[in-house]
Amino acid sequence: MDSILMQRRLFLYNFRNLRKAKGRRETYLCYVVKRRDSATSCSLDFGYLRNQMGCHVEVLFLRYIAAWDLDPGRCYRITWFTSWSPCYDCAQHIANFLRSYPNLTLRIFMARLYFCEDRKAEPEGLRRLHKAGAQIAIMTFKDYFYCWNTFVENREQTFKGWEGLHENSVHLARKLRRILLPLYEVDDLQDAFKILGL
């Protein structure tokens, strides 16, 4: 496990929601684990992780939380803020994990969408992850603000978004929404565009 708080420069560099983020090869994952007791919740842990040699950060977190020996009679909510969306293999691991722990809900807010150039499996991985019950979304200013105040050694400086943060969030959210649309809805949209001559 890394230090609980992330350095400002590290956060700003790795979580910037650029459309093309060349050179950013590591994935960072900020997390909050809560136990839900009826209408209230109790925070159990928070922090951040990054990829380790030969192991993606999502798998590291799943190993970490599996070691907790979660009480099957209680409900847990895990929230992730990640610098990249999961690759296909990690999405599969997460989906399988969620099926093994029906008392656990997972929300994932992503700064950027990851697509491996060698294969186009990542969209399918995101669809399977969504189907397994994970709530997935693109980070907005509100999410960056929360991360800045929760996970970053900010020295009481207020979070200031960068130029293009909102536009890139909207662009990526639309892209994610298209990925998560059921295929028949995509076909319907394509047919509608053809009819309209678009």
Number of C-alpha atoms within 10 A of each C-alpha: 10 9 10 16 18 22 14 16 12 11 19 16 13 21 24 19 26 17 14 9 15 7 7 13 11 14 20 23 25 23 22 18 20 20 19 16 11 8 5 8 14 12 13 11 12 17 19 22 21 20 17 11 7 6 10 19 22 24 18 17 20 15 12 11 13 12 9 8 7 15 11 11 7 12 18 23 17 20 20 22 25 27 27 24 27 28 20 23 14 20 25 18 16 23 20 14 17 19 12 10 15 13 16 22 16 17 18 21 22 26 28 26 24 17 16 11 7 6 8 11 14 21 21 16 23 25 19 19 24 16 12 19 16 22 14 21 18 26 26 20 15 9 15 22 15 14 18 22 17 18 21 22 16 16 9 9 10 10 15 10 13 11 8 13 18 15 12 20 22 15 13 22 20 13 13 19 13 14 17 20 12 11 11 9 12 14 12 11 12 13 13 12 11 10 9 8 7 8
